[in-house]
């Protein structure tokens, strides 16, 4: 086996003991400690391996301050950063950490990263001390340049950091690195690579090895991720569908079926991570909150993030409405392309600063021209000429269901509706019939509120109703729609 020693630490073997709780403590022994940081909004995990008052970070999120704080609390030094692949859904802080600490960065040789780094390949070893090492596995499938890292203590495999190759109950989707005109061929090729990765890299690992992926339930990097914080190889062999297909063809067909949408910002983040992003705080500080009721230049794009109760009283005409919430950055990056500049309409300064920090996680802080508190009294547009929506009158409306196709096929809610998934809406606006008032719905009202604002911006003359949470009432009366 070809092994190279990249990082050799003079090892004091004093035990760490129990560390101060921070995010989630996963595994502590006398020789190492694994700290798991969780970003609930992006369902993303960063890991810190602590040993001998040193830290190795794996897939660090955009803001490095929590990692510096961890090091300070434990009188430790961050000595290395490992990127399992260039992430699509968040911007990593690896380049910023390097600039501040001159910390060594490890990334796959296949990546050809544009930042200073040490390229690694299958079988390479990063020695931490005489008892601990990190072994590199090439694990393509989610991306062609994915690697996993096995933590080995005294020649026994203890944990594997899988990036987005192996997830909880799933594997990473193979369609996020498609370029050019051969998208279908590329995703099939990566799906086949994922099958090989499962058979030759993960299956041979001991069942007791702990699995630590880069994402959890709710992430768009997978399709059906279980809602847990850790697992084992044995549990995945038993419960993960990816291990249960009879052959490669069945596996490929399965993981290419019903793939989720791809937010517009994903390809942008891949390239930003390949190049290395700028420091996060200077970028955030450049984004200024303007005076109350600031008037952006004509034809400017405004994203209104206020609660619905605020826009009911102080409606901002022509704004795209993306309510600030748990998945705010994902949905804004889905409907607003990374080449678009925009202003934020907010309810107060705290909401503004929160939104900027969230958008910095996906590299959008430089897209924000500024923000402003908006309070100008203007009623929300009256819909359907004041008439309440009723399924009995469904033929009088064009009903648009903006859930994804799988949701729609499994439960159409209103069978006479037109299904245009929200991520496809901007490209398919021409398909929206304009001869009737429009009613928009999803499942909970979040996506429909965004979709309604997009349609209204394009067709301000139309009567448009966001059915919102009233869809619950409709679901209870579906039988009348047949």
N, C-alpha and C positions, 0 to 999 in steps of 0.2 A: 504494500500500500504506500502510495506517495504522500508523505506527510511533511509539512514544513512548519517550523516553530516561528511564529510571528511575534508573540508577546511573552516575554519571560519575566516573571516577577520574583524577586527575592522574597521568599515566602515566610513570614511569621505565621504560624498556624494557630494563633490565638482564636478562640471561638467568638462569634459575633454575639451569641445570646439573643434575647428578644429585643427587637428594634422598636422605636417609637412607631405606633400605628400611623400609616399614611396610605390612603386609598385602600388597597387590599393586600394583606400579608398572606403569601401562599405557602412558602416552604422555607423553613429555617433549620439548618443543621449546625454542627460545630464548625463546619468549614465554609459554608456559604449560606446566603439568604437570597431569595427571589422576591422582589417587590413588583406587584402588578398595579399599574396605573390605568384607570378606566375613564374614557371620555364617553359619557352616556349618549351625547348628541350624535356622535358618529359611530357609536358601538365599537370603539377602537381601544386596543390594549397596547401599552408600552411596558416593557419589562426592564428591570434593573437587577443585575446579578452582582451581589456584594460579597467580597471576599478580601481578607487581609487589608482592610481599609482602602480597598479599590472597588471601582464600579465599572461594569460593562453594561451599556445601554443597548437595547434591541428595539428598533423601530420607534424612535422618540418622536412624540407629537410636536406641533409647531412651537409652543411656548416652552423653552427649556428650563424656566425658573424652578418648577417643582423638582427637577432632577438636581439642580444646584442646591436646593434646600435639603434634599435627601442627603447629598454628600456632606453638607455642612453639619447636619445633625449627627452624622456618624463619623465626623472627622476623616472623611474619605475623599479620594480623588477619582474623578471620572477618567479612566485610562483608555477606553475604547468605545466606539459606536459601531453597531452592525446593522446594516440595512438588508432585510430579507428580499426586497425588490423595490422598484420605484412605485410607490403607492399611488393609486388613482383617486382615492376619496379624501385624502388629507395631505397637507404639506408637512414634511419632516423637518426637524431642527438640526439634522446632522451637520449641515454646512455651517450653521451659526455656532454650534458647539466647537467645531474645528477652529473657526476663526478666533474664538475666545480662549480656548484651552489648548489648541494645537493637538487635540485628541485624535488618535489614529482612527480612521474610518475603514471598515471592511465592507466590500460589496462584491457581487459576483463578477468574475472576469468577463462573462457574457454581456454584462450591462454596458460596458464601455462608458462608465460614468465620467462626467465632465468636471467633477470636483476632485480635489486631492484625495486619493484613497489607495488602499492596498487591495488589489484584486485577488479573489480566492476562487478555488475550484473544488470539485468533489474530492473528499479525502483529506483536505488540508486541515491542520490543527492549530488552534490558538491555545497555547499552554498558559494557564493562569498561575499555577504553582506546581509543586511536585505531586499533588494529589488531585488537582482539578484541571480539566481541559474542555475546550469547546471544539467539537468536530463539525466540519462543514459537509453538508449533503446538497448536491444539486437536485432540486425538486421542481422541475419545470411542469407547467400545466396551467396554472393561473396566469403565469407570464412565462416567457422563454428563459428569463434570467432569475427565477425564484431560487432561493436557497433556504435550507432549514439548518438549525444549529442544535446539535446534541450536546447537552451538558453531561460530562462523565466524571464521576468521583471514584477514585481508586479503581479504575478500569471497569466500573459499572455504570451503564447508562441510566441517568436519573430523570432527565427531562428533555423534551425536544420543543424548540421554538420554531413553529411551522410557517410563520408569515401568513399568507393567505392560500397556501397550498392545501393543507389539511385543516378543516374547521370543525366545530362541534356538530357532529351529525351530517356533515356535508364536506364538499371540497370547493375551492375557489372557482368561480366561473371563468371560462376560457375565452371570453369575448371582449375583454377590456383592452387588448393591445392590437387592435385591427387597424391596419394602415393600407392605403392603396385600394386596388380593385378586387382583391382576392379574399374578402372578409370571410366568406363561408369556408374556404379552404384553410385559412389560418386558424379559425376556431376549431375545425375538425383536427388539425394537426396538434394544437395545444391540448385538446381533449384526449387524444391518443397518448401524448406525452404525460398527461396526468395519470392515465391508467398505468403506464410504465412506472411512474413515480410511486404509486400506491403499492405495486407488486414488488418492486426492488428496493425501495427505501424505507417505507413505513411498516410493511408487513413483517420484515425481519426483526424489528425492534421488539424488545421484551414488553409483555403486556402491562407491566407495572410502570413503564415510563410515562411520566406526566406530559400531557399535551398542552402547550401554550400557544394559541394562534394570535394573529394580529387583530382579529375582529370577532365579535360575538353576534348574538341575535339582533336583528334589525339592520345589519350592515348590508349594503347592496353588492358587496364583494362576493357574497354567496347567494344561495337561493332559498335554503330552508335550514338556517342555523339554529341549533338548540340553544335555549336560554340558560346557559350555565357559564361559570367563570373559568373552569378548568375541567380536564377529563384525563383519561389514560388511553394508551394505545389499545389495551384490552377492551375498554368500554367502546372505543371507536370501532374496533373490529366487530363488536357485537351489535352496536346500535347505528352505525353510520352506513347509510344505503350504498355508499361508494364502494364498500368492500364486499357487497353481496351480488354483484352482477356476474353472470356466467362467463362472459367473455368480453373482449374489448369492444366489439360492435354494440352489445347491449349497454355497456357503460357509456360509450360516446353518445348513443341515442338518448340515454337518460339525462345526462348533464347538459345536453344542448336543448332540452325541451323546456319550454316556458321560462326562458331566461328573463330576469327583470330588465327594466329600462336602464339606459346608461345616461346619467346626468351630463349636461353639457360641459361641466367643468372637469370631468374625469381625464380626458386626454391632456388637458392643460396641466393638471397636477402631476401626471406621469412625467411630462417633460420638465416641469419645474423641479421635481425631485431628482431627475437625472442630472440636471445642471447644478442644483443646490440653491435654495431660496435665500433671500436676504434676511437680515435680522428682523424679528417680528416687532419689537417695541418701537423702533424708529418709524416703521411703516404705519403703525397704529397712531402714533402721535401726530403724523401728518394730516390725519383725517379730522377736520374741524367741524364742530357744531356751530352753525350759523345762527343769526338772530331769529327769534320766533316769527313764524309765517314768512320766512325768506322766500323770495320768488326766483326759482331757477331760470336760467336763460330759456328762451322759447325753444320748443322741441326737445328739451331735456327729458331723459328717462327718469321717472320718480318711482321708487319702490316704497309703498306705504306698509309699514309693519305694525301699525297701531292695533289695539283690540277692536273688535267689531263694534262695540258700543261707542267708541270714539269716532269711527268713520260714519256711523249712523247720524251723528250730530254735526260733524265737520268733514264732509266728504271732499276729497281731493280729486277733481275730474282728471281722467286720463292716466291715473297711477296704476301700476301693477301691484296688486294686493298680495303680500306674502306675510301672513301673521307670524310674529316672533313666537317660537315655541320649541319643542324638543328637537324637531328635525328641520328647524328653520334654515340652517346653512345648506343642507342637502337640497331642499326644495328651491331655495333661491338660486343655487348653482345649477338646478335642473332647468329652470325657465329663463334665466338670464345668462347669456353666453359670456365666456371669459374675456371677450374683446369689447364688451359693452361697459360704458361708464354710466353711473347713476347716482342719484341723490336718495337719501333715506328720509322719509317723513315719519316722525316718532311722536310719542306722547310726552316724553320727558327726557332729560339728559341721561338718566341712568339706563333707560332703554336704548338710547343711542350708543353709549359706550359698550353695553352688553352685545349689541348687534355687531359692532365693529370687531370686537374680540372674536366673536363666533365666525365672522366672515374671514378673518385672518387665518383661521384654521384651514381654509380651503384656498388660501392665497388671493383672496378678493379684496384685501384692504386697499390695494392700489387702484381698484375700480371705483371706489367711493369718492365722489366729488365733494361730498359734505353731507351734513344732515341738518334738519330743522324741526323744531316742535311746531306742529300745525294745529291751529285752534279756530280757524275761520269758520263761522257757522254757515253751513250749507247742507240742506237735507239730502240724504241718500236718494238716488233716483227712484221714482215710483214705478212699480212693475205691473205689467199686465193690466194697465189702465185701472189699477186699484182693485182688481178682482182677485180673490184668493184662488190659489191653485187647487184643482180637484182632479183626481183620476177620472172622474166621470166626464171631464171635459178634455181629456188627454189629446184628442184629435185636433183641438184648437191650438196646440202648442207644438213646437219642435223640442223634444226632450233629449238632452245630451248627457250621457253617462260618461264621466271622465275617469272612471276606474280603469285599471289595466285589463287587458283582454281576458286573462285567466279568471279574474274576479267576475267579469261580466258574463263569461260563458258558464261559470258555475252557479251564478245567482243573478240573473238579469234585472231583478227588482221590478223594473217597468219594461216589459218586453217590447213595447213600441219605441223604445229609446234608440238613439244613434250612439254607438260606442266610439268615442274619440279619446283615447287615454291622454291625460294631462301632459305627459312629456312629449306627445306628438302634436299637441293642439296648435302651436304656432305655425308649424309647417302645413297643417291641414285646415287652416281657417277658411279657405275657399270652399270647403265641403259643408260648412255650416249653412243650412237653409235660412233664407232671410225673408221668407214670405209669411212667417208667423212669429208671435212672441216666443222667446226661448226660455226654457227651464233647464237649469244645470244641476246635476247632483253627483255625489260620489258615495262614500259609505258614512263618513262622520261629519262632513261639511268643510273640512280643511282644504282638500284639493278643489272642491267646487267653488270655494271663495276665490282661489287663485284663478281658476279657469274663467269664472264670470268676469273678473277684471280684465283678463286678456281679450275676451270677446268684445267686451264693452269698449275697450280702447280702440279696437279695430273697427267696430260698428256702433258708434255712439248713438245712432238714431234708432236702434232697435230696443224693444222692451225685453229686458232680461231679468230673470228671477234666479237667484241662488237658493235652491231648495234647502241647503244647509242641513242642520240636524233633523229637519222634518222628515228626512228619508226614513227614519225609524218608524214614523207613523205610516208611511207608504208601505214599508215592508210588512207591517202587520195587516195590511189590507190588500196584499198583492192579488188575491183571488178575484178582485173586481176588475183586474186588468186583462182578463182572458175572455 
